Amino acid sequence: MYAQGTTLAEHPFGTMKSVWGYRQFMVNGTEGCEGDLNCNAFAYNWKRAVALVGLKALMEALLRLF
């Protein structure tokens, strides 16, 4: 279970750190760091969804929700 968790969680952080150059938090404090990480995680997830599904299909699915 531990090995599966690390393989799922390490890839996004590795991508953010090495490819995007995200080496340290841009703000101080727990709340600021949490917000900073949330923004980066959202960007990672959005880029991944666009790469997997395509922008047009993703936008159509989002429009059906709202």
C-alpha angles and dihedrals in degrees: 000000000000092000092051091050093052093049091052096044103037098061098064093046092047091051093048093048103041106027101033096035093236098156102150141009116273094216139043130241133043097275094048093047091048091053092046092052092045091055092050092046091050091051091048093049093046093050091047093050091049091049093049102040105017129245097266095052092044093051091047090052092049092049090053089056094055 
